[in-house]
């Protein structure tokens, strides 16, 4: 596992073998951040990483200068490893051991980017509930974006606030944003002008 950009670009991180995780591949991670680069200047952003696992995505955000990264996972070993790595590289990451749905139900902060990588074995309803809870509880900033990683068997395009989807190998990223009506109006204007 390596950091692909930012202050610690190229640095390899080796998590313990016994963690119950399925890390996002380097290829998928690079593609994801290529998309995010077109939407955000990472400096100063507040990020929430749900089902953080090894911290793979959190380190990428921190390396790119995000001001505040919150990593949430239910596994003690994962949280311990994220804390150790954050200390070692001086990353501004807060690691929290919690059931993700319980965390979302109690959380009162809002974020510029929320990334969720639930176990692919979760059922469709659980995936949908993660997205719905974020928007119902207004956890996303007005110009923010939520991304959920899932397999091709989980269909995430019909939910409110869905924006677009990208697929890489067996993994898909579905992107959600507020104010989708505004985007549709802009698209319509472009079509009329063309």
Residue frames as a rotation matrix with the C-alpha (Angstrom) as fourth column:
UNK 1
0.587 0.810 0.000 0.00
0.810 -0.587 0.000 0.00
0.000 0.000 -1.000 0.00
UNK 2
-0.554 -0.833 -0.022 1.49
0.830 -0.554 0.068 3.33
-0.069 0.019 0.997 -1.03
UNK 3
0.226 0.530 -0.817 0.58
0.341 -0.829 -0.443 7.01
-0.912 -0.179 -0.368 -0.84
UNK 4
0.173 -0.104 0.979 0.15
0.966 0.214 -0.148 8.20
-0.194 0.971 0.138 -4.41
UNK 5
0.103 -0.142 0.984 0.37
0.521 -0.836 -0.175 11.98
0.848 0.531 -0.012 -4.03
UNK 6
0.898 0.300 0.321 1.05
-0.037 -0.677 0.735 14.93
0.438 -0.672 -0.598 -1.75
UNK 7
0.495 -0.713 0.496 3.69
-0.863 -0.468 0.187 15.49
0.099 -0.521 -0.848 0.90
UNK 8
-0.070 -0.495 0.866 4.34
-0.598 0.716 0.360 11.76
-0.799 -0.492 -0.346 1.42
UNK 9
0.697 0.370 -0.614 4.03
-0.714 0.283 -0.640 10.67
-0.063 0.885 0.462 -2.22
UNK 10
0.203 -0.597 -0.776 5.55
-0.530 0.600 -0.599 7.25
0.823 0.533 -0.194 -2.89
UNK 11
-0.564 -0.434 0.703 5.77
-0.821 0.206 -0.532 6.26
0.086 -0.877 -0.472 0.77
UNK 12
-0.254 0.430 -0.867 4.84
-0.121 0.875 0.469 2.63
0.960 0.224 -0.170 1.42
UNK 13
-0.267 0.274 0.924 2.75
-0.963 -0.108 -0.246 1.69
0.032 -0.956 0.293 4.45
UNK 14
-0.549 -0.022 -0.836 2.57
-0.215 0.970 0.116 -1.93
0.808 0.243 -0.537 5.60
UNK 15
0.132 0.677 0.723 -0.44
-0.952 -0.117 0.284 -2.74
0.277 -0.726 0.629 7.78
UNK 16
-0.577 -0.270 0.771 -0.51
-0.579 0.801 -0.153 -5.92
-0.576 -0.535 -0.618 9.90
UNK 17
-0.878 0.169 -0.447 -1.69
-0.286 0.563 0.775 -8.97
0.383 0.809 -0.447 7.97
UNK 18
-0.783 0.532 -0.320 -4.39
0.619 0.712 -0.331 -9.84
0.052 -0.458 -0.887 10.52
UNK 19
-0.731 0.555 -0.397 -6.65
-0.312 -0.789 -0.529 -6.79
-0.607 -0.263 0.750 10.01
UNK 20
-0.265 0.721 0.640 -10.17
0.668 0.616 -0.418 -7.64
-0.695 0.317 -0.645 8.71
UNK 21
0.084 0.190 -0.978 -9.94
-0.310 -0.928 -0.206 -5.38
-0.947 0.320 -0.019 5.66
UNK 22
0.247 -0.057 0.967 -10.15
0.908 0.364 -0.210 -5.18
-0.340 0.930 0.142 1.88
UNK 23
-0.222 -0.381 -0.898 -8.08
0.221 -0.916 0.334 -2.07
-0.950 -0.124 0.287 1.05
UNK 24
0.865 0.418 -0.277 -8.97
-0.101 -0.395 -0.913 0.03
-0.491 0.818 -0.300 -2.00
UNK 25
0.411 -0.748 0.521 -6.46
0.875 0.484 0.004 -0.91
-0.255 0.454 0.853 -4.71
UNK 26
-0.386 -0.660 -0.644 -3.81
0.369 -0.751 0.548 1.63
-0.845 -0.026 0.534 -5.74
UNK 27
-0.865 0.090 0.494 -5.34
0.478 -0.155 0.865 1.74
0.154 0.984 0.090 -9.25
UNK 28
0.126 0.991 0.047 -8.84
0.856 -0.132 0.500 2.51
0.501 -0.023 -0.865 -7.91
UNK 29
0.332 -0.060 -0.942 -7.47
0.750 -0.588 0.302 4.98
-0.572 -0.807 -0.150 -5.38
UNK 30
-0.732 -0.658 -0.177 -5.53
0.382 -0.611 0.693 6.85
-0.565 0.439 0.699 -8.06
UNK 31
-0.628 0.581 0.518 -8.63
0.565 -0.118 0.817 7.03
0.536 0.805 -0.254 -10.27
UNK 32
0.360 0.781 -0.510 -10.76
0.921 -0.210 0.328 8.25
0.149 -0.588 -0.795 -7.33
UNK 33
0.113 -0.385 -0.916 -8.35
0.565 -0.733 0.378 11.05
-0.817 -0.560 0.135 -6.48
UNK 34
-0.877 -0.310 0.367 -8.10
0.470 -0.396 0.789 12.08
-0.099 0.864 0.493 -10.14
UNK 35
-0.057 0.942 0.331 -11.85
0.734 -0.186 0.654 12.73
0.677 0.280 -0.680 -9.99
UNK 36
0.562 0.307 -0.768 -11.62
0.808 -0.402 0.431 14.56
-0.177 -0.863 -0.474 -6.65
UNK 37
-0.475 -0.832 -0.285 -8.74
0.680 -0.553 0.481 16.73
-0.559 0.035 0.829 -7.94
UNK 38
-0.704 0.262 0.660 -11.17
0.509 -0.462 0.726 18.21
0.495 0.847 0.192 -10.46
UNK 39
0.326 0.943 0.072 -13.62
0.520 -0.242 0.819 19.22
0.790 -0.230 -0.569 -7.71
UNK 40
0.955 0.082 -0.286 -11.51
0.297 -0.292 0.909 20.23
-0.009 -0.953 -0.303 -4.71
UNK 41
0.052 -0.942 0.332 -8.44
-0.388 -0.325 -0.863 22.05
0.920 -0.084 -0.382 -3.53
UNK 42
0.277 0.149 -0.949 -7.57
0.516 0.810 0.278 19.69
0.810 -0.567 0.148 -0.67
UNK 43
-0.750 -0.661 0.022 -5.85
0.352 -0.426 -0.833 22.27
0.560 -0.617 0.552 1.50
UNK 44
-0.866 0.334 0.373 -7.98
-0.499 -0.632 -0.593 22.94
0.038 -0.699 0.714 4.57
UNK 45
-0.118 0.889 -0.443 -10.74
-0.552 0.312 0.773 20.41
0.825 0.336 0.454 3.81
UNK 46
-0.389 0.141 0.910 -12.56
-0.832 0.371 -0.413 18.50
-0.396 -0.918 -0.027 6.54
UNK 47
-0.279 0.147 -0.949 -12.89
-0.678 0.669 0.304 14.81
0.680 0.729 -0.087 5.62
UNK 48
0.126 0.362 0.924 -14.79
-0.844 0.528 -0.092 11.87
-0.521 -0.768 0.372 7.13
UNK 49
-0.448 -0.345 -0.825 -13.53
-0.716 0.691 0.099 8.37
0.536 0.635 -0.557 6.24
UNK 50
0.278 0.680 0.678 -16.07
-0.919 0.394 -0.020 5.69
-0.281 -0.618 0.735 7.20
UNK 51
0.947 -0.085 0.309 -15.10
0.103 0.994 -0.043 2.00
-0.304 0.073 0.950 7.48
UNK 52
0.657 -0.703 -0.274 -11.55
-0.745 -0.662 -0.087 3.35
-0.120 0.262 -0.958 7.36
UNK 53
0.950 -0.263 -0.171 -9.87
0.207 0.935 -0.289 -0.07
0.235 0.239 0.942 7.65
UNK 54
0.202 -0.966 -0.161 -6.09
0.978 0.207 -0.010 0.34
0.043 -0.155 0.987 7.27
UNK 55
0.334 -0.047 -0.942 -6.49
0.296 -0.943 0.152 4.11
-0.895 -0.330 -0.301 6.87
UNK 56
-0.316 -0.504 0.803 -5.47
0.865 0.194 0.463 3.88
-0.390 0.841 0.375 3.20
UNK 57
0.196 0.493 0.848 -7.83
0.792 -0.589 0.159 6.66
0.578 0.640 -0.506 2.05
UNK 58
0.923 0.150 -0.353 -7.30
0.359 -0.663 0.657 8.79
-0.136 -0.733 -0.666 5.16
UNK 59
0.080 -0.978 -0.195 -3.52
0.542 -0.122 0.831 8.89
-0.836 -0.172 0.520 4.59
UNK 60
-0.339 -0.163 0.927 -4.08
0.934 -0.173 0.311 10.03
0.110 0.971 0.211 1.02
UNK 61
0.634 0.634 0.442 -6.27
0.539 -0.773 0.336 12.94
0.555 0.025 -0.832 2.13
UNK 62
0.831 -0.349 -0.433 -3.83
0.275 -0.418 0.866 13.87
-0.483 -0.839 -0.252 4.91
UNK 63
-0.144 -0.946 0.292 -0.81
0.773 0.076 0.629 13.72
-0.617 0.316 0.720 2.57
UNK 64
-0.241 0.145 0.960 -2.61
0.851 -0.443 0.281 16.15
0.466 0.885 -0.017 0.22
UNK 65
-0.901 -0.327 0.286 -3.05
0.177 -0.878 -0.445 18.73
0.397 -0.350 0.848 2.97
UNK 66
0.149 0.988 0.034 -6.56
0.236 -0.069 0.969 18.19
0.960 -0.136 -0.243 4.29
UNK 67
-0.256 -0.269 0.928 -6.86
-0.628 -0.684 -0.372 20.09
0.735 -0.678 0.006 7.55
UNK 68
-0.404 0.264 0.876 -8.86
-0.825 0.309 -0.473 17.56
-0.396 -0.913 0.093 9.50
UNK 69
-0.307 0.272 -0.912 -9.44
-0.549 0.732 0.404 13.87
0.777 0.624 -0.075 8.71
UNK 70
-0.097 0.376 0.922 -11.73
-0.916 0.329 -0.230 11.75
-0.390 -0.866 0.313 10.89
UNK 71
-0.529 -0.134 -0.838 -11.30
-0.539 0.816 0.209 7.97
0.656 0.562 -0.504 10.43
UNK 72
-0.005 0.643 0.766 -14.04
-0.959 0.215 -0.186 5.73
-0.284 -0.735 0.616 11.81
UNK 73
-0.243 -0.026 -0.970 -13.91
-0.470 0.878 0.094 1.94
0.848 0.479 -0.226 12.06
UNK 74
0.684 0.637 0.355 -15.37
-0.634 0.278 0.722 -0.66
0.361 -0.719 0.594 14.39
UNK 75
0.735 -0.460 -0.498 -12.20
0.443 0.882 -0.162 -2.75
0.514 -0.101 0.852 14.62
UNK 76
0.901 -0.395 -0.178 -9.78
-0.013 -0.436 0.900 -1.99
-0.433 -0.808 -0.399 17.45
UNK 77
0.125 -0.913 0.387 -6.74
0.683 0.362 0.635 -3.24
-0.720 0.185 0.669 15.48
UNK 78
0.157 0.005 0.988 -7.54
0.908 -0.393 -0.143 -0.94
0.388 0.919 -0.066 12.54
UNK 79
0.908 0.249 0.337 -7.92
0.115 -0.922 0.371 2.10
0.403 -0.298 -0.865 14.78
UNK 80
0.688 -0.719 -0.100 -4.70
0.170 0.026 0.985 1.30
-0.705 -0.695 0.140 16.63
UNK 81
-0.054 -0.728 0.684 -2.81
0.920 0.230 0.317 1.03
-0.388 0.646 0.657 13.32
UNK 82
0.419 0.271 0.867 -4.26
0.668 -0.739 -0.091 4.32
0.616 0.617 -0.490 11.98
UNK 83
0.999 -0.045 -0.006 -3.26
-0.027 -0.690 0.723 6.11
-0.037 -0.722 -0.690 15.20
UNK 84
0.368 -0.923 0.109 0.29
0.431 0.273 0.860 4.72
-0.824 -0.269 0.499 15.02
UNK 85
-0.085 -0.375 0.923 0.66
0.996 -0.022 0.083 5.69
-0.011 0.927 0.375 11.34
UNK 86
0.710 0.415 0.568 -0.79
0.432 -0.895 0.115 9.17
0.556 0.164 -0.815 11.90
UNK 87
0.879 -0.444 -0.175 1.72
-0.013 -0.389 0.921 9.73
-0.477 -0.807 -0.348 14.74
UNK 88
0.146 -0.891 0.430 4.62
0.683 0.405 0.607 8.42
-0.715 0.206 0.668 12.66
UNK 89
-0.352 -0.249 0.903 3.94
0.915 -0.295 0.275 10.70
0.198 0.923 0.331 9.66
UNK 90
-0.796 0.071 -0.601 2.47
0.266 -0.851 -0.453 13.62
-0.544 -0.520 0.659 11.62
UNK 91
-0.681 0.665 0.308 -0.88
0.360 -0.063 0.931 13.32
0.638 0.744 -0.197 9.85
UNK 92
-0.811 0.495 0.312 -3.80
-0.580 -0.611 -0.539 15.37
-0.076 -0.618 0.783 11.15
UNK 93
-0.300 0.674 -0.675 -6.02
-0.214 0.642 0.736 12.28
0.930 0.365 -0.049 11.53
UNK 94
-0.441 0.282 0.852 -8.38
-0.880 0.051 -0.472 11.53
-0.176 -0.958 0.226 14.41
UNK 95
-0.647 0.168 -0.743 -9.13
-0.213 0.897 0.388 7.79
0.732 0.410 -0.544 14.59
UNK 96
-0.338 0.654 0.677 -12.39
-0.934 -0.144 -0.327 6.78
-0.117 -0.743 0.659 16.29
UNK 97
-0.980 0.083 -0.183 -13.43
0.064 0.992 0.106 3.25
0.190 0.092 -0.977 17.17
UNK 98
-0.453 0.891 0.017 -17.17
-0.508 -0.243 -0.826 3.09
-0.732 -0.383 0.563 16.62
UNK 99
-0.237 0.569 0.787 -19.92
0.795 0.580 -0.180 1.32
-0.559 0.583 -0.590 14.75
UNK 100
-0.921 -0.244 0.303 -20.34
0.384 -0.696 0.607 3.56
0.063 0.675 0.735 11.70
UNK 101
-0.172 0.933 0.315 -24.15
0.473 -0.202 0.857 3.83
0.864 0.297 -0.407 11.86
UNK 102
0.478 0.285 -0.831 -24.00
0.878 -0.170 0.447 4.74
-0.014 -0.943 -0.332 15.56
UNK 103
-0.523 -0.745 -0.414 -21.35
0.678 -0.658 0.327 7.35
-0.516 -0.110 0.849 14.81
UNK 104
-0.808 0.242 0.537 -23.48
0.347 -0.541 0.766 8.90
0.476 0.806 0.353 12.05
UNK 105
0.192 0.968 -0.164 -26.54
0.693 -0.015 0.721 8.97
0.695 -0.252 -0.673 14.32
UNK 106
0.521 -0.035 -0.853 -24.67
0.791 -0.357 0.497 10.97
-0.322 -0.933 -0.159 17.00
UNK 107
-0.494 -0.857 0.144 -22.35
0.844 -0.433 0.316 13.10
-0.209 0.278 0.938 14.87
UNK 108
0.562 0.704 -0.434 -23.17
0.588 -0.709 -0.388 16.82
-0.581 -0.037 -0.813 14.65
UNK 109
-0.275 -0.728 -0.628 -20.27
-0.127 -0.619 0.775 18.03
-0.953 0.293 0.078 12.48
UNK 110
0.896 0.438 0.072 -20.41
0.007 0.149 -0.989 18.52
-0.444 0.886 0.130 8.73
UNK 111
-0.016 -0.945 0.327 -17.70
0.274 0.310 0.910 17.65
-0.962 0.104 0.254 6.21
UNK 112
-0.046 -0.111 -0.993 -16.42
-0.832 -0.546 0.099 18.69
-0.553 0.830 -0.068 2.79
UNK 113
-0.196 -0.058 -0.979 -15.86
-0.723 0.683 0.105 15.07
0.662 0.729 -0.176 1.74
UNK 114
0.149 0.228 0.962 -17.35
-0.785 0.619 -0.025 11.89
-0.601 -0.752 0.271 3.19
UNK 115
-0.260 -0.301 -0.917 -15.89
-0.791 0.611 0.024 8.62
0.554 0.732 -0.397 1.91
UNK 116
0.240 0.375 0.895 -17.40
-0.802 0.597 -0.035 5.25
-0.547 -0.709 0.444 2.86
UNK 117
-0.321 -0.386 -0.865 -16.00
-0.770 0.637 0.001 1.83
0.551 0.667 -0.502 2.00
UNK 118
0.277 0.495 0.824 -18.36
-0.891 0.453 0.027 -0.65
-0.359 -0.742 0.566 3.70
UNK 119
-0.616 -0.410 0.673 -17.73
-0.197 0.907 0.372 -4.39
-0.763 0.096 -0.640 3.46
UNK 120
-0.739 0.316 -0.595 -18.96
-0.636 -0.037 0.771 -5.56
0.221 0.948 0.228 0.06
UNK 121
-0.821 0.387 -0.420 -20.95
0.399 0.915 0.064 -8.27
0.409 -0.115 -0.905 1.89
UNK 122
-0.741 0.603 -0.297 -23.37
-0.045 -0.486 -0.873 -5.72
-0.670 -0.633 0.387 3.39
UNK 123
-0.190 0.749 0.635 -26.86
0.903 0.387 -0.185 -5.89
-0.384 0.538 -0.750 1.93
UNK 124
-0.361 0.111 0.926 -28.32
0.702 -0.621 0.349 -3.29
0.614 0.776 0.146 -0.43
UNK 125
0.659 0.745 0.101 -30.41
0.472 -0.514 0.716 -1.67
0.586 -0.424 -0.691 2.31
UNK 126
0.527 -0.540 -0.656 -27.39
0.686 -0.184 0.703 -1.07
-0.501 -0.821 0.274 4.55
UNK 127
-0.551 -0.724 0.415 -25.48
0.826 -0.404 0.392 0.63
-0.116 0.559 0.821 1.72
UNK 128
-0.115 0.604 0.789 -28.48
0.543 -0.627 0.559 2.84
0.832 0.493 -0.256 1.00
UNK 129
0.772 0.463 -0.435 -28.96
0.592 -0.278 0.756 3.70
0.230 -0.842 -0.489 4.68
UNK 130
-0.094 -0.885 -0.455 -25.40
0.876 -0.290 0.384 5.00
-0.472 -0.363 0.803 4.95
UNK 131
-0.769 -0.184 0.613 -26.02
0.546 -0.687 0.479 7.51
0.333 0.703 0.628 2.15
UNK 132
0.162 0.938 0.307 -29.53
0.460 -0.347 0.818 8.42
0.873 0.009 -0.487 3.35
UNK 133
0.565 0.023 -0.825 -28.33
0.822 -0.106 0.560 9.03
-0.075 -0.994 -0.079 6.91
UNK 134
-0.534 -0.835 -0.132 -25.59
0.795 -0.549 0.257 11.40
-0.287 0.033 0.957 5.75
UNK 135
-0.740 0.264 0.619 -28.09
0.263 -0.734 0.627 13.56
0.620 0.626 0.473 3.86
UNK 136
0.358 0.916 -0.178 -30.92
0.523 -0.039 0.852 13.32
0.774 -0.398 -0.493 6.40
UNK 137
0.554 -0.214 -0.805 -28.58
0.788 -0.179 0.590 14.47
-0.270 -0.960 0.070 9.15
UNK 138
0.964 -0.122 0.235 -27.05
0.015 -0.862 -0.507 17.16
0.265 0.493 -0.829 6.93
UNK 139
0.629 -0.777 -0.016 -23.51
0.306 0.229 0.924 15.93
-0.714 -0.586 0.382 7.50
UNK 140
-0.085 -0.636 0.767 -22.26
0.990 0.033 0.137 17.16
-0.112 0.771 0.627 4.12
UNK 141
-0.434 -0.137 -0.890 -21.27
0.179 -0.982 0.064 20.79
-0.883 -0.131 0.451 3.53
UNK 142
0.453 0.781 -0.430 -23.15
-0.239 -0.359 -0.902 22.64
-0.859 0.512 0.024 0.81
UNK 143
0.510 -0.335 -0.792 -20.42
-0.855 -0.102 -0.508 22.20
0.090 0.937 -0.339 -1.83
UNK 144
-0.258 -0.660 0.705 -19.32
-0.763 0.587 0.271 18.85
-0.593 -0.468 -0.655 -0.46
UNK 145
0.072 0.201 -0.977 -19.30
-0.810 0.583 0.060 15.37
0.581 0.787 0.205 -1.93
UNK 146
0.217 0.005 0.976 -20.02
-0.687 0.712 0.149 11.90
-0.694 -0.703 0.157 -0.59
UNK 147
-0.114 -0.305 -0.946 -18.42
-0.858 0.511 -0.061 8.86
0.502 0.804 -0.320 -2.19
UNK 148
0.381 0.204 0.902 -19.34
-0.676 0.727 0.121 5.26
-0.631 -0.655 0.415 -1.45
UNK 149
-0.539 -0.621 -0.569 -17.27
-0.836 0.477 0.271 2.33
0.103 0.621 -0.777 -2.72
UNK 150
0.210 0.675 0.707 -19.16
-0.593 0.663 -0.457 -0.85
-0.777 -0.323 0.540 -3.62
UNK 151
-0.688 -0.397 0.608 -19.18
0.159 0.735 0.659 -3.88
-0.708 0.550 -0.443 -5.88
UNK 152
-0.905 0.334 -0.262 -21.03
-0.359 -0.274 0.892 -4.13
0.226 0.902 0.368 -9.21
UNK 153
-0.569 0.712 -0.412 -23.77
0.616 0.701 0.361 -6.11
0.545 -0.048 -0.837 -7.46
UNK 154
-0.232 0.466 -0.854 -24.81
0.777 -0.439 -0.451 -3.14
-0.585 -0.768 -0.260 -5.31
UNK 155
-0.173 0.284 0.943 -26.92
0.834 -0.467 0.293 -0.61
0.524 0.837 -0.156 -7.22
UNK 156
-0.271 -0.078 -0.959 -26.50
0.812 -0.554 -0.184 2.94
-0.518 -0.829 0.214 -5.91
UNK 157
-0.911 -0.212 0.354 -27.61
0.397 -0.686 0.610 5.17
0.114 0.696 0.709 -8.81
UNK 158
-0.166 0.955 0.246 -31.30
0.567 -0.112 0.816 5.56
0.807 0.275 -0.523 -7.84
UNK 159
-0.030 0.138 -0.990 -30.77
0.986 -0.161 -0.052 7.36
-0.167 -0.977 -0.132 -4.52
UNK 160
0.940 0.330 0.080 -31.51
0.334 -0.942 -0.041 11.05
0.062 0.065 -0.996 -3.96
UNK 161
0.710 -0.658 -0.251 -28.50
-0.485 -0.715 0.504 13.33
-0.511 -0.236 -0.827 -4.50
UNK 162
0.319 -0.604 0.730 -26.80
0.619 0.716 0.322 10.80
-0.717 0.349 0.603 -6.81
UNK 163
0.381 -0.275 -0.883 -24.42
-0.514 -0.856 0.045 12.64
-0.768 0.437 -0.468 -9.13
UNK 164
0.457 -0.265 -0.849 -22.30
-0.794 0.309 -0.524 10.14
0.401 0.913 -0.069 -11.11
UNK 165
0.785 -0.181 0.592 -20.54
-0.207 0.824 0.527 6.76
-0.583 -0.537 0.610 -10.91
UNK 166
0.208 -0.786 -0.583 -17.12
-0.940 0.005 -0.342 5.45
0.272 0.619 -0.737 -11.92
UNK 167
0.949 0.114 0.293 -16.06
-0.196 0.942 0.272 1.80
-0.245 -0.316 0.917 -12.18
UNK 168
0.099 -0.966 -0.239 -12.55
-0.957 -0.027 -0.287 0.36
0.271 0.257 -0.928 -11.92
UNK 169
-0.860 -0.360 -0.362 -12.16
-0.293 0.929 -0.226 -3.41
0.418 -0.089 -0.904 -12.17
UNK 170
-0.385 0.727 -0.568 -14.58
0.670 0.644 0.371 -4.96
0.635 -0.238 -0.735 -9.69
UNK 171
-0.457 0.152 -0.876 -15.00
0.757 -0.450 -0.473 -1.75
-0.467 -0.880 0.090 -7.68
UNK 172
0.002 0.506 0.863 -17.40
0.713 -0.606 0.353 1.12
0.701 0.614 -0.362 -8.22
UNK 173
-0.820 -0.131 -0.558 -17.48
0.487 -0.672 -0.558 4.60
-0.301 -0.729 0.614 -6.71
UNK 174
0.104 0.878 0.466 -20.85
0.868 -0.309 0.388 6.35
0.485 0.365 -0.795 -6.52
UNK 175
-0.882 -0.471 -0.029 -20.73
0.449 -0.820 -0.354 10.12
0.143 -0.325 0.935 -5.97
UNK 176
0.203 0.971 -0.129 -23.43
0.948 -0.162 0.273 12.18
0.244 -0.178 -0.953 -4.27
UNK 177
-0.888 -0.447 0.104 -23.81
0.419 -0.882 -0.215 15.96
0.188 -0.147 0.971 -4.06
UNK 178
-0.158 0.814 -0.558 -26.33
0.555 -0.395 -0.732 18.48
-0.817 -0.425 -0.390 -2.80
UNK 179
0.115 0.282 -0.953 -28.09
-0.382 -0.873 -0.304 20.85
-0.917 0.399 0.008 -5.21
UNK 180
-0.544 -0.295 0.786 -28.30
0.499 0.639 0.585 18.46
-0.675 0.710 -0.201 -8.14
UNK 181
0.549 0.808 0.213 -31.03
0.694 -0.300 -0.654 20.67
-0.465 0.507 -0.726 -9.68
UNK 182
0.575 -0.411 -0.707 -28.46
-0.379 -0.900 0.215 23.43
-0.725 0.144 -0.673 -10.19
UNK 183
-0.513 -0.826 0.233 -26.16
-0.204 0.381 0.902 21.03
-0.834 0.415 -0.364 -12.08
UNK 184
-0.204 0.522 0.828 -29.00
0.821 0.553 -0.146 19.92
-0.534 0.650 -0.541 -14.35
UNK 185
0.800 0.484 -0.355 -29.80
0.268 -0.818 -0.509 23.56
-0.537 0.312 -0.784 -15.18
UNK 186
0.099 -0.857 -0.506 -26.17
-0.581 -0.463 0.670 24.20
-0.808 0.227 -0.544 -16.11
UNK 187
-0.630 -0.298 0.717 -26.19
0.283 0.772 0.569 21.10
-0.723 0.562 -0.402 -18.33
UNK 188
0.291 0.857 0.425 -29.36
0.816 0.010 -0.579 22.35
-0.500 0.515 -0.696 -20.01
UNK 189
0.706 -0.083 -0.703 -27.82
-0.210 -0.973 -0.096 25.78
-0.676 0.215 -0.704 -20.71
UNK 190
-0.370 -0.928 -0.045 -24.78
-0.403 0.117 0.908 24.17
-0.837 0.354 -0.417 -22.28
UNK 191
-0.416 0.282 0.865 -26.99
0.678 0.730 0.089 22.07
-0.606 0.623 -0.495 -24.56
UNK 192
0.673 0.737 -0.066 -28.95
0.533 -0.545 -0.647 25.14
-0.513 0.400 -0.759 -25.71
UNK 193
0.440 -0.586 -0.680 -25.78
-0.514 -0.786 0.344 27.06
-0.736 0.198 -0.647 -26.49
UNK 194
-0.615 -0.709 0.345 -24.26
-0.167 0.544 0.822 24.13
-0.770 0.448 -0.453 -28.39
